[in-house]
């Protein structure tokens, strides 16, 4: 039972998720230390998340093969 829980947690932590959280942490750190502006960080994060979600949508559409 304990191994199943550990395997489930590890499956949740995919590489994309880890990279996203680390990137988010770095940008928040840079804003907090006033090394970059908050507006710049917001724009960059919006572009990154848009790219991630657009790729997921494209993959789903390709798997659908034009069927509704």
C-alpha positions, 0 to 999 in steps of 0.5 A: 500500500505504501509503495502504491502511494509513493508511485502515485506521487512520483507519477504526479511529478512529471518533468514538465511540472518540476520545470514549471515550478522551478521557473516560477520560483526563480521569477518570483525570487527575482521580483522579490529581490527587485532584480526584474520588474513584476510586469516583465515577469507576468508577461513572461509567465503568461507566454510560457503557460500559453505555450504549454496549454496550446501544445496540450490542445494541439496534441489532443486535436491531433489525437482526435484525427478530425473526429468530433 
